[in-house]
């Protein structure tokens, strides 16, 4: 069950990182590309620690070609995600990553030949249905969905494709090499952002300096979560690993409660009684479904 530990680390870490992302996105950096640039550059600072464990090796051109594709898909995932954080509560946005779970079993079946039981597939559909209920609101008798639903549908779809390609690549490479090359190719993306969004990056540099410690801390948490997820992918079926990731919203609620209590900061999260009960009930349904997933 070592894979379960490595799968839970991203659930907890990303839960905390989601809150900080929401705070930075809504209250500090108004351009998601700029936030992605500064956060990404900070994460690169931690890459040498991975190299202390093991050095990466070179692979064939065919295998190496997958790494820039994975890095690009990760960029798209984060952009849709940052935009969604401006539209809805952080815990709801985090839970909507579950929408991608419908694509993971299908993609995993065709790409890497993974098979689960019918009950496990049914559990995933329960998770998806519960997640969509979170964004539903009633207006004059009509049910409406927040814009975050579409944004996170796109984010989770891209993230699912990225995860399956990552898993497929890890069938041929070790996790250190996989993580290293994806991170290095991400650097190219950051350079492109710096060129295209040069004006915005320079204009918000003072914001970055003022919030340097918070951005650095958030990047370190995100780095550890990302590294753990890659290790989990190398140890277990991607469908199971992605299922554990769906527990993130619980950690978002827990962290938001304590952070708002001890740090008087405005976090984008409705914590009134009715909204809290609604979220906890739906999150619980999702977790019960996850029990069937991991059995």
Helices and strands as residue ranges (DSSP letters): H 2-27, H 32-44, H 47-53, H 61-85, H 90-95, G 96-100, H 101-112, H 118-134, E 136-139, E 142-145, H 147-170, H 175-196, H 198-203, H 205-210, H 212-235, H 238-245, H 248-262, H 273-294
